[in-house]
Amino acid sequence: MIFDKKFTTKGDTHGTGLGLDMSKNIIEQKLGGKLTANNYQDGAVFNIKIPIAN
């Protein structure tokens, strides 16, 4: 849900909702990694896993 295009909590006048969608696409499609998010206390924890190049 938060990784969907145009998802924002800032309302119509602030933000475009493209940042997390673009980040996920770059990490997963270009780098072959994984981007996930989990609720944690009063915020969120983002995990980025990127394979090590040999």
Order of alpha helices (4+ residues) and beta strands (2+ residues): alpha-beta-beta
